[in-house]
Amino acid sequence: MKKTFIFSIIVFLTFSCENSIVTQNKQIISDIKANTTFSSDGIYHIANNPKINKGVTLTIESGAILLNNRGDIVGPETFTIEKGGKIVAEQSRQLHF
């Protein structure tokens, strides 16, 4: 019984570690002043409706998760875009911008 239990724990840890995904978790609290990419493996907490400055591109890869202060999922409309700034958002199957 004891050997079965230990074996089960080893198998569980092996498979859970092998299939784990490393995720970025970042706070976005200020304006986007340089070209920036939100990667597909990231969770981005957006505060204060940041501005995308003139001449700057924010790229949001499919799969990136954007959350507001309350933890609600939000889209690119969360940002204020200055004239000459832009957002490039790749669409995912789960969230449609």
DOGU-270056 format. One record per atom (N, C-alpha, C, O, CB): residue number from 0; atom name; residue in three letters; z, y, x. Coordinates in Angstrom, 2 decimals. Atoms other than C-alpha are relative to their C-alpha. Glycine has a CB too. Layout:
// residues N
SITE   n atom res       w       v       u
SITE NUM   CA ALA       Z       Y       X
...
***
This chain:
// residues 97
SITE   n atom res       w       v       u
SITE   0    N MET    0.00   -1.19    0.82
SITE   0   CA MET    0.00    0.00    0.00
SITE   0    C MET    0.00    1.26    0.87
SITE   0    O MET   -0.76    2.20    0.63
SITE   0   CB MET    1.21    0.00   -0.94
SITE   1    N LYS   -0.10   -1.16   -0.87
SITE   1   CA LYS    0.97    2.42    2.76
SITE   1    C LYS   -1.31    0.23    0.76
SITE   1    O LYS   -1.75    1.37    0.92
SITE   1   CB LYS    1.18   -0.17    0.98
SITE   2    N LYS    1.26   -0.11   -0.73
SITE   2   CA LYS   -2.22    1.66    4.73
SITE   2    C LYS   -1.11    0.53   -0.91
SITE   2    O LYS   -1.94    1.34   -0.46
SITE   2   CB LYS   -0.40   -1.36    0.58
SITE   3    N THR    1.00   -0.48    0.95
SITE   3   CA THR   -4.36    2.25    1.64
SITE   3    C THR    0.17    1.50   -0.25
SITE   3    O THR   -0.82    2.23   -0.31
SITE   3   CB THR    0.11   -0.76   -1.33
SITE   4    N PHE   -0.28   -1.41    0.23
SITE   4   CA PHE   -2.68    5.61    1.03
SITE   4    C PHE   -0.45    0.84    1.19
SITE   4    O PHE   -1.11    1.87    1.01
SITE   4   CB PHE    1.49    0.22   -0.26
SITE   5    N ILE    0.40   -0.73   -1.21
SITE   5   CA ILE   -3.19    6.76    4.63
SITE   5    C ILE   -1.52    0.01    0.14
SITE   5    O ILE   -2.10    1.04    0.46
SITE   5   CB ILE    0.65   -0.62    1.27
SITE   6    N PHE    1.45    0.06   -0.04
SITE   6   CA PHE   -6.81    5.58    4.57
SITE   6    C PHE   -0.63    0.96   -1.00
SITE   6    O PHE   -1.60    1.64   -0.68
SITE   6   CB PHE   -0.48   -1.43   -0.27
SITE   7    N SER    0.51   -0.91    1.03
SITE   7   CA SER   -7.40    7.51    1.34
SITE   7    C SER    0.10    1.46    0.44
SITE   7    O SER   -0.82    2.24    0.22
SITE   7   CB SER    0.76   -0.19   -1.31
SITE   8    N ILE   -0.18   -1.38   -0.49
SITE   8   CA ILE   -6.01   10.71    2.89
SITE   8    C ILE   -1.02    0.30    1.09
SITE   8    O ILE   -1.62    1.38    1.10
SITE   8   CB ILE    1.44    0.21    0.54
SITE   9    N ILE    0.97   -0.22   -1.08
SITE   9   CA ILE   -8.20   10.31    5.99
SITE   9    C ILE   -1.40    0.17   -0.57
SITE   9    O ILE   -2.13    1.07   -0.14
SITE   9   CB ILE    0.03   -1.17    1.00
SITE  10    N VAL    1.32   -0.11    0.63
SITE  10   CA VAL  -11.32    9.75    3.86
SITE  10    C VAL   -0.14    1.33   -0.72
SITE  10    O VAL   -1.15    2.01   -0.58
SITE  10   CB VAL   -0.24   -1.16   -0.99
SITE  11    N PHE    0.04   -1.28    0.73
SITE  11   CA PHE  -10.48   12.74    1.66
SITE  11    C PHE   -0.16    1.17    0.97
SITE  11    O PHE   -1.01    2.03    0.75
SITE  11   CB PHE    1.28    0.17   -0.83
SITE  12    N LEU    0.08   -1.10   -0.96
SITE  12   CA LEU   -9.92   15.05    4.64
SITE  12    C LEU   -1.34    0.03    0.71
SITE  12    O LEU   -1.89    1.10    0.97
SITE  12   CB LEU    1.11   -0.10    1.01
SITE  13    N THR    1.29    0.07   -0.67
SITE  13   CA THR  -13.08   13.85    6.35
SITE  13    C THR   -1.10    0.60   -0.86
SITE  13    O THR   -1.88    1.43   -0.39
SITE  13   CB THR   -0.35   -1.44    0.36
SITE  14    N PHE    1.05   -0.50    0.87
SITE  14   CA PHE  -15.30   14.54    3.35
SITE  14    C PHE    0.23    1.45   -0.41
SITE  14    O PHE   -0.74    2.20   -0.54
SITE  14   CB PHE   -0.11   -0.87   -1.23
SITE  15    N SER   -0.23   -1.39    0.42
SITE  15   CA SER  -13.62   17.79    2.31
SITE  15    C SER   -0.29    0.96    1.13
SITE  15    O SER   -0.78    2.06    0.88
SITE  15   CB SER    1.44    0.18   -0.49
SITE  16    N CYS    0.30   -0.87   -1.14
SITE  16   CA CYS  -13.92   19.25    5.82
SITE  16    C CYS   -1.50    0.03    0.28
SITE  16    O CYS   -2.05    1.07    0.64
SITE  16   CB CYS    0.76   -0.47    1.24
SITE  17    N GLU    1.43    0.09   -0.28
SITE  17   CA GLU  -17.50   18.06    6.23
SITE  17    C GLU   -0.81    0.84   -0.98
SITE  17    O GLU   -1.83    1.41   -0.59
SITE  17   CB GLU   -0.45   -1.46   -0.06
SITE  18    N ASN    0.76   -0.71    1.02
SITE  18   CA ASN  -18.64   19.71    3.00
SITE  18    C ASN    0.51    1.42   -0.26
SITE  18    O ASN    0.03    2.08   -1.18
SITE  18   CB ASN    0.03   -0.78   -1.27
SITE  19    N SER   -0.53   -1.33    0.26
SITE  19   CA SER  -16.65   22.92    3.28
SITE  19    C SER   -1.00    1.08    0.41
SITE  19    O SER   -1.82    0.87    1.30
SITE  19   CB SER    1.33    0.20    0.74
SITE  20    N ILE    0.89   -1.13   -0.27
SITE  20   CA ILE  -18.46   26.25    3.31
SITE  20    C ILE    0.84    1.16    0.49
SITE  20    O ILE    1.83    1.53   -0.15
SITE  20   CB ILE   -0.83    0.40   -1.28
SITE  21    N VAL   -0.70   -1.17   -0.51
SITE  21   CA VAL  -17.30   29.14    5.43
SITE  21    C VAL   -0.57    1.22   -0.70
SITE  21    O VAL   -1.78    1.44   -0.69
SITE  21   CB VAL   -0.13    0.13    1.56
SITE  22    N THR    0.44   -1.15    0.77
SITE  22   CA THR  -17.44   32.29    3.35
SITE  22    C THR    0.56    1.28    0.58
SITE  22    O THR    1.73    1.35    0.94
SITE  22   CB THR    0.41   -0.14   -1.46
SITE  23    N GLN   -0.45   -1.32   -0.40
SITE  23   CA GLN  -17.28   35.90    4.42
SITE  23    C GLN    0.69    0.64   -1.20
SITE  23    O GLN    0.25    0.47   -2.33
SITE  23   CB GLN   -1.18    0.88    0.52
SITE  24    N ASN   -0.70   -0.70    1.05
SITE  24   CA ASN  -14.83   37.97    2.42
SITE  24    C ASN    0.22    1.42    0.50
SITE  24    O ASN    1.08    1.64    1.36
SITE  24   CB ASN    1.36   -0.72   -0.38
SITE  25    N LYS   -0.03   -1.36   -0.55
SITE  25   CA LYS  -15.33   41.71    2.96
SITE  25    C LYS    0.30    1.04   -1.07
SITE  25    O LYS   -0.10    0.90   -2.23
SITE  25   CB LYS   -1.31    0.32    0.67
SITE  26    N GLN   -0.28   -1.15    0.85
SITE  26   CA GLN  -14.04   44.93    1.45
SITE  26    C GLN   -1.03    1.09    0.31
SITE  26    O GLN   -1.24    1.42    1.48
SITE  26   CB GLN    1.47    0.53    0.22
SITE  27    N ILE    0.95   -1.10   -0.17
SITE  27   CA ILE  -16.65   47.66    0.91
SITE  27    C ILE    0.65    1.21   -0.68
SITE  27    O ILE    0.65    1.32   -1.90
SITE  27   CB ILE   -1.44   -0.33   -0.62
SITE  28    N ILE   -0.74   -1.12    0.57
SITE  28   CA ILE  -14.70   50.90    0.46
SITE  28    C ILE   -0.60    1.36    0.36
SITE  28    O ILE   -0.14    2.39   -0.13
SITE  28   CB ILE    1.43   -0.04    0.46
SITE  29    N SER    0.61   -1.27   -0.35
SITE  29   CA SER  -16.93   53.53    2.02
SITE  29    C SER   -1.51   -0.07   -0.17
SITE  29    O SER   -2.07   -1.14   -0.45
SITE  29   CB SER    0.36    0.40    1.44
SITE  30    N ASP    1.45   -0.07    0.17
SITE  30   CA ASP  -20.54   54.66    1.87
SITE  30    C ASP   -0.72   -0.90    1.01
SITE  30    O ASP   -0.21   -1.19    2.09
SITE  30   CB ASP   -0.48    1.45    0.16
SITE  31    N ILE    0.86    0.81   -0.88
SITE  31   CA ILE  -23.32   52.52    3.37
SITE  31    C ILE   -0.83    1.00    0.80
SITE  31    O ILE   -1.72    1.66    0.25
SITE  31   CB ILE   -0.92   -1.03   -0.81
SITE  32    N LYS    0.63   -1.03   -0.84
SITE  32   CA LYS  -24.50   54.68    6.30
SITE  32    C LYS   -1.04   -0.54    0.96
SITE  32    O LYS   -1.73    0.23    1.63
SITE  32   CB LYS    1.06    0.73    0.78
SITE  33    N ALA    1.00    0.64   -0.86
SITE  33   CA ALA  -26.68   52.17    8.18
SITE  33    C ALA   -0.55   -1.21   -0.76
SITE  33    O ALA    0.10   -1.72   -1.67
SITE  33   CB ALA    0.63   -0.44    1.39
SITE  34    N ASN    0.59    1.18    0.65
SITE  34   CA ASN  -29.01   49.34    7.14
SITE  34    C ASN    1.01   -1.14    0.05
SITE  34    O ASN    1.57   -1.45    1.10
SITE  34   CB ASN   -1.34   -0.41    0.69
SITE  35    N THR   -1.04    1.02    0.14
SITE  35   CA THR  -26.76   46.56    5.89
SITE  35    C THR   -0.53   -1.16   -0.83
SITE  35    O THR   -1.32   -0.95   -1.75
SITE  35   CB THR    1.29    0.59   -0.65
SITE  36    N THR    0.35    1.17    0.79
SITE  36   CA THR  -27.20   43.01    4.60
SITE  36    C THR    1.27   -0.68   -0.47
SITE  36    O THR    2.17   -0.96    0.32
SITE  36   CB THR   -0.88   -0.98    0.82
SITE  37    N PHE   -1.05    0.82    0.56
SITE  37   CA PHE  -24.81   41.24    2.26
SITE  37    C PHE   -0.55   -1.42   -0.02
SITE  37    O PHE   -1.49   -1.71   -0.76
SITE  37   CB PHE    0.44    0.49   -1.45
SITE  38    N SER    0.56    1.34   -0.17
SITE  38   CA SER  -25.34   37.60    3.21
SITE  38    C SER    0.32   -0.92   -1.17
SITE  38    O SER    1.24   -0.68   -1.95
SITE  38   CB SER    0.52   -0.61    1.28
SITE  39    N SER   -0.09    0.92    1.13
SITE  39   CA SER  -25.71   34.71    0.81
SITE  39    C SER    1.32   -0.77   -0.04
SITE  39    O SER    1.69   -1.30   -1.08
SITE  39   CB SER   -1.14   -0.99    0.05
SITE  40    N ASP   -1.27    0.73   -0.03
SITE  40   CA ASP  -22.41   33.16    1.91
SITE  40    C ASP    1.20    0.94   -0.09
SITE  40    O ASP    2.32    0.56    0.24
SITE  40   CB ASP    0.10   -0.84    1.26
SITE  41    N GLY   -1.06   -0.98    0.00
SITE  41   CA GLY  -20.39   36.32    1.36
SITE  41    C GLY    0.53    0.37   -1.37
SITE  41    O GLY   -0.17    0.29   -2.37
SITE  41   CB GLY   -0.46    1.21    0.66
SITE  42    N ILE   -0.62   -0.57    1.18
SITE  42   CA ILE  -17.97   37.68   -1.20
SITE  42    C ILE    0.35    1.44    0.39
SITE  42    O ILE    1.08    1.66    1.36
SITE  42   CB ILE    1.28   -0.83   -0.48
SITE  43    N TYR   -0.15   -1.41   -0.33
SITE  43   CA TYR  -17.97   41.49   -1.23
SITE  43    C TYR    0.76    0.71   -1.11
SITE  43    O TYR    0.32    0.74   -2.26
SITE  43   CB TYR   -1.38    0.66    0.23
SITE  44    N HIS   -0.85   -0.73    0.94
SITE  44   CA HIS  -15.22   43.48   -2.93
SITE  44    C HIS   -0.40    1.47    0.10
SITE  44    O HIS   -0.16    2.11    1.12
SITE  44   CB HIS    1.54   -0.21    0.29
SITE  45    N ILE    0.55   -1.35    0.01
SITE  45   CA ILE  -16.77   46.83   -3.91
SITE  45    C ILE    1.00    0.94   -0.67
SITE  45    O ILE    1.43    0.69   -1.79
SITE  45   CB ILE   -1.38    0.04   -0.73
SITE  46    N ALA   -0.93   -0.98    0.56
SITE  46   CA ALA  -14.48   49.84   -4.45
SITE  46    C ALA   -0.62    1.40    0.08
SITE  46    O ALA   -1.41    1.68    0.97
SITE  46   CB ALA    1.36   -0.04    0.75
SITE  47    N ASN    0.34   -1.44   -0.03
SITE  47   CA ASN  -15.07   53.52   -5.27
SITE  47    C ASN   -1.48    0.32   -0.12
SITE  47    O ASN   -1.90    1.38    0.34
SITE  47   CB ASN    0.50    0.60    1.25
SITE  48    N ASN    1.45   -0.24    0.16
SITE  48   CA ASN  -18.80   53.22   -6.15
SITE  48    C ASN   -0.63    0.58    1.26
SITE  48    O ASN   -1.04    1.75    1.26
SITE  48   CB ASN   -0.25    0.94   -1.18
SITE  49    N PRO    0.54   -0.53   -1.26
SITE  49   CA PRO  -20.05   53.57   -2.57
SITE  49    C PRO   -1.44    0.47   -0.14
SITE  49    O PRO   -2.19    0.00   -0.99
SITE  49   CB PRO    0.08   -1.05    1.08
SITE  50    N LYS    1.33   -0.62    0.01
SITE  50   CA LYS  -23.16   55.60   -1.88
SITE  50    C LYS   -0.84   -0.63    1.11
SITE  50    O LYS   -0.33   -0.93    2.19
SITE  50   CB LYS    0.10    1.55    0.18
SITE  51    N ILE    0.95    0.45   -1.01
SITE  51   CA ILE  -26.24   54.32   -0.04
SITE  51    C ILE   -0.72    1.26    0.47
SITE  51    O ILE   -1.45    1.90   -0.29
SITE  51   CB ILE   -1.01   -1.09   -0.56
SITE  52    N ASN    0.51   -1.26   -0.54
SITE  52   CA ASN  -27.26   57.18    2.23
SITE  52    C ASN   -1.52    0.01    0.13
SITE  52    O ASN   -2.17   -1.03    0.14
SITE  52   CB ASN    0.63    0.27    1.35
SITE  53    N LYS    1.44   -0.23   -0.18
SITE  53   CA LYS  -30.76   58.62    2.64
SITE  53    C LYS   -0.50   -0.78    1.21
SITE  53    O LYS    0.11   -0.74    2.28
SITE  53   CB LYS   -0.30    1.52    0.16
SITE  54    N GLY    0.62    0.75   -1.09
SITE  54   CA GLY  -33.01   56.39    4.76
SITE  54    C GLY    0.65   -1.34    0.30
SITE  54    O GLY    0.27   -2.01    1.25
SITE  54   CB GLY    0.01    0.82    1.22
SITE  55    N VAL   -0.74    1.24   -0.24
SITE  55   CA VAL  -30.65   53.41    4.49
SITE  55    C VAL   -0.39   -1.05   -1.04
SITE  55    O VAL   -0.58   -0.72   -2.22
SITE  55   CB VAL    1.54    0.25   -0.02
SITE  56    N THR    0.30    1.10    0.90
SITE  56   CA THR  -31.45   50.00    2.98
SITE  56    C THR    1.17   -0.96   -0.04
SITE  56    O THR    1.67   -1.39    1.00
SITE  56   CB THR   -1.29   -0.74    0.43
SITE  57    N LEU   -0.99    1.05    0.20
SITE  57   CA LEU  -28.85   47.65    1.53
SITE  57    C LEU   -0.76   -1.21   -0.53
SITE  57    O LEU   -1.37   -1.14   -1.60
SITE  57   CB LEU    1.15    0.45   -0.99
SITE  58    N THR    0.63    1.25    0.43
SITE  58   CA THR  -30.20   44.09    1.30
SITE  58    C THR    1.09   -0.93   -0.49
SITE  58    O THR    2.06   -1.19    0.21
SITE  58   CB THR   -0.82   -0.66    1.16
SITE  59    N ILE   -0.95    0.94    0.58
SITE  59   CA ILE  -28.33   41.72   -1.00
SITE  59    C ILE   -0.71   -1.34   -0.14
SITE  59    O ILE   -1.58   -1.50   -0.99
SITE  59   CB ILE    0.55    0.50   -1.39
SITE  60    N GLU    0.64    1.32    0.04
SITE  60   CA GLU  -29.28   38.10   -0.34
SITE  60    C GLU    0.43   -0.76   -1.25
SITE  60    O GLU    1.52   -0.57   -1.77
SITE  60   CB GLU    0.35   -0.80    1.27
SITE  61    N SER   -0.31    0.86    1.13
SITE  61   CA SER  -29.43   35.61   -3.18
SITE  61    C SER    1.21   -0.85    0.33
SITE  61    O SER    1.25   -1.49    1.38
SITE  61   CB SER   -1.21   -0.90   -0.37
SITE  62    N GLY   -1.22    0.77   -0.23
SITE  62   CA GLY  -26.03   34.00   -3.49
SITE  62    C GLY    1.19    0.85    0.40
SITE  62    O GLY    2.33    0.40    0.30
SITE  62   CB GLY   -0.24   -1.03    1.05
SITE  63    N ALA   -1.11   -0.90   -0.32
SITE  63   CA ALA  -23.98   36.99   -2.32
SITE  63    C ALA    0.74    0.33   -1.29
SITE  63    O ALA    0.11    0.51   -2.34
SITE  63   CB ALA   -0.52    1.32    0.70
SITE  64    N ILE   -0.82   -0.30    1.18
SITE  64   CA ILE  -21.12   37.69   -4.72
SITE  64    C ILE    0.61    1.37    0.17
SITE  64    O ILE    1.29    1.64    1.16
SITE  64   CB ILE    1.10   -1.08   -0.22
SITE  65    N LEU   -0.56   -1.34    0.00
SITE  65   CA LEU  -20.19   41.28   -5.53
SITE  65    C LEU    1.05    0.08   -1.09
SITE  65    O LEU    0.78   -0.25   -2.25
SITE  65   CB LEU   -1.11    1.08   -0.20
SITE  66    N LEU   -1.10   -0.11    0.95
SITE  66   CA LEU  -16.85   41.92   -7.21
SITE  66    C LEU    0.54    1.43    0.00
SITE  66    O LEU    0.56    2.09    1.04
SITE  66   CB LEU    1.12   -1.00    0.34
SITE  67    N ASN   -0.65   -1.30    0.06
SITE  67   CA ASN  -15.22   45.13   -8.45
SITE  67    C ASN    1.51   -0.18    0.22
SITE  67    O ASN    1.97   -1.29    0.52
SITE  67   CB ASN   -0.27    0.70   -1.36
SITE  68    N ASN   -1.45    0.04   -0.25
SITE  68   CA ASN  -11.51   46.00   -8.12
SITE  68    C ASN    0.74   -0.98   -0.90
SITE  68    O ASN    1.79   -1.50   -0.53
SITE  68   CB ASN    0.59    1.37   -0.18
SITE  69    N ARG   -0.65    0.91    0.95
SITE  69   CA ARG  -10.66   43.86  -11.15
SITE  69    C ARG   -0.41   -1.46    0.21
SITE  69    O ARG    0.13   -2.36   -0.43
SITE  69   CB ARG   -0.34    0.41   -1.43
SITE  70    N GLY    0.47    1.36   -0.26
SITE  70   CA GLY  -12.49   40.81   -9.78
SITE  70    C GLY   -1.18   -0.40   -0.87
SITE  70    O GLY   -1.59   -1.56   -0.86
SITE  70   CB GLY    1.11   -0.96   -0.21
SITE  71    N ASP    1.18    0.28    0.83
SITE  71   CA ASP  -15.41   41.10  -12.23
SITE  71    C ASP   -1.24   -0.01    0.89
SITE  71    O ASP   -1.34    0.77    1.84
SITE  71   CB ASP   -0.14    1.06   -1.14
SITE  72    N ILE    1.27    0.03   -0.74
SITE  72   CA ILE  -18.86   40.18  -10.91
SITE  72    C ILE   -0.83    1.21   -0.41
SITE  72    O ILE   -0.98    1.50   -1.60
SITE  72   CB ILE   -0.77   -1.33   -0.27
SITE  73    N VAL    0.83   -1.18    0.25
SITE  73   CA VAL  -21.06   43.26  -10.58
SITE  73    C VAL   -1.32   -0.15    0.76
SITE  73    O VAL   -1.48   -1.06    1.58
SITE  73   CB VAL    0.74    1.31    0.43
SITE  74    N GLY    1.30    0.02   -0.65
SITE  74   CA GLY  -24.61   43.97   -9.45
SITE  74    C GLY   -0.24    1.27    0.78
SITE  74    O GLY    0.68    2.05    1.01
SITE  74   CB GLY   -1.10   -0.19   -1.03
SITE  75    N PRO    0.35   -1.16   -0.82
SITE  75   CA PRO  -26.44   46.60   -7.43
SITE  75    C PRO    0.24    1.34   -0.70
SITE  75    O PRO    0.31    2.38   -0.04
SITE  75   CB PRO   -1.43   -0.10    0.41
SITE  76    N GLU   -0.24   -1.25    0.73
SITE  76   CA GLU  -25.83   49.17  -10.19
SITE  76    C GLU    1.35    0.61    0.36
SITE  76    O GLU    1.63    1.75   -0.03
SITE  76   CB GLU   -0.07   -0.25   -1.50
SITE  77    N THR   -1.31   -0.49   -0.43
SITE  77   CA THR  -22.35   49.55   -8.69
SITE  77    C THR   -0.13    1.11    1.03
SITE  77    O THR    0.79    1.91    1.20
SITE  77   CB THR    0.83   -1.14    0.58
SITE  78    N PHE    0.22   -0.97   -1.07
SITE  78   CA PHE  -23.83   51.69   -5.90
SITE  78    C PHE   -0.69    1.25   -0.52
SITE  78    O PHE   -1.48    1.18   -1.46
SITE  78   CB PHE   -0.81   -0.62    1.13
SITE  79    N THR    0.74   -1.24    0.22
SITE  79   CA THR  -24.97   55.31   -6.02
SITE  79    C THR   -1.02    0.10    1.12
SITE  79    O THR   -0.66    0.01    2.30
SITE  79   CB THR    0.96    1.26   -0.05
SITE  80    N ILE    1.05   -0.02   -1.01
SITE  80   CA ILE  -28.29   55.60   -4.23
SITE  80    C ILE   -0.51    1.42    0.17
SITE  80    O ILE   -1.03    2.03   -0.77
SITE  80   CB ILE   -1.17   -0.96   -0.38
SITE  81    N GLU    0.56   -1.31   -0.29
SITE  81   CA GLU  -29.22   58.88   -2.54
SITE  81    C GLU   -1.52   -0.11    0.04
SITE  81    O GLU   -2.07   -1.18    0.29
SITE  81   CB GLU    0.55    0.56    1.35
SITE  82    N LYS    1.46   -0.03   -0.11
SITE  82   CA LYS  -32.87   59.92   -2.64
SITE  82    C LYS   -0.39   -0.43    1.41
SITE  82    O LYS    0.09    0.13    2.40
SITE  82   CB LYS   -0.56    1.43   -0.34
SITE  83    N GLY    0.43    0.53   -1.29
SITE  83   CA GLY  -34.57   57.96    0.15
SITE  83    C GLY    0.78   -1.23    0.43
SITE  83    O GLY    0.40   -1.89    1.40
SITE  83   CB GLY    0.15    1.06    1.05
SITE  84    N GLY   -0.73    1.25   -0.25
SITE  84   CA GLY  -31.99   55.15    0.12
SITE  84    C GLY   -0.55   -1.07   -0.92
SITE  84    O GLY   -1.22   -0.75   -1.90
SITE  84   CB GLY    1.54    0.18   -0.21
SITE  85    N LYS    0.49    1.05    0.89
SITE  85   CA LYS  -32.76   51.76   -1.39
SITE  85    C LYS    0.84   -1.27    0.09
SITE  85    O LYS    1.56   -1.51    1.06
SITE  85   CB LYS   -1.45   -0.33    0.31
SITE  86    N ILE   -0.62    1.32    0.06
SITE  86   CA ILE  -31.43   48.37   -2.42
SITE  86    C ILE   -1.11   -1.03   -0.16
SITE  86    O ILE   -2.00   -0.87   -0.99
SITE  86   CB ILE    1.04   -0.10   -1.17
SITE  87    N VAL    0.89    1.14    0.14
SITE  87   CA VAL  -33.36   45.15   -1.93
SITE  87    C VAL    0.90   -1.16   -0.40
SITE  87    O VAL    1.70   -1.64    0.41
SITE  87   CB VAL   -0.82   -0.30    1.34
SITE  88    N ALA   -0.86    1.07    0.51
SITE  88   CA ALA  -31.71   42.47   -4.08
SITE  88    C ALA   -0.84   -1.21   -0.34
SITE  88    O ALA   -1.75   -1.14   -1.17
SITE  88   CB ALA    0.81    0.47   -1.24
SITE  89    N GLU    0.67    1.25    0.31
SITE  89   CA GLU  -32.91   38.89   -4.08
SITE  89    C GLU    0.68   -0.60   -1.22
SITE  89    O GLU    1.91   -0.65   -1.29
SITE  89   CB GLU    0.02   -0.99    1.21
SITE  90    N GLN   -0.54    0.56    1.24
SITE  90   CA GLN  -32.46   37.27   -7.47
SITE  90    C GLN    0.45   -1.43    0.22
SITE  90    O GLN   -0.20   -2.20    0.92
SITE  90   CB GLN   -1.04    0.06   -1.12
SITE  91    N SER   -0.45    1.39   -0.07
SITE  91   CA SER  -30.44   34.10   -7.79
SITE  91    C SER   -0.11   -0.61   -1.39
SITE  91    O SER   -0.33    0.09   -2.37
SITE  91   CB SER    1.47   -0.09    0.53
SITE  92    N ARG    0.06    0.67    1.29
SITE  92   CA ARG  -30.45   31.51  -10.54
SITE  92    C ARG    1.22    0.33   -0.85
SITE  92    O ARG    1.15    0.34   -2.08
SITE  92   CB ARG   -0.12   -1.51    0.18
SITE  93    N GLN   -1.25   -0.20    0.73
SITE  93   CA GLN  -26.85   32.30  -11.46
SITE  93    C GLN    0.16    1.44   -0.51
SITE  93    O GLN    0.64    1.65   -1.62
SITE  93   CB GLN    1.17   -0.35    0.88
SITE  94    N LEU   -0.17   -1.40    0.40
SITE  94   CA LEU  -26.93   36.10  -11.56
SITE  94    C LEU   -1.36    0.69    0.01
SITE  94    O LEU   -2.10    0.61    0.99
SITE  94   CB LEU    0.99    0.74    0.94
SITE  95    N HIS    1.27   -0.72    0.07
SITE  95   CA HIS  -29.86   38.18  -12.69
SITE  95    C HIS    0.31    1.48   -0.02
SITE  95    O HIS    1.00    1.98   -0.91
SITE  95   CB HIS   -0.84   -0.42   -1.26
SITE  96    N PHE   -0.25   -1.44   -0.13
SITE  96   CA PHE  -29.81   41.79  -11.59
SITE  96    C PHE   -0.92    0.76   -0.94
SITE  96    O PHE   -0.87    1.99   -0.99
SITE  96   CB PHE   -0.21    0.47    1.46
***
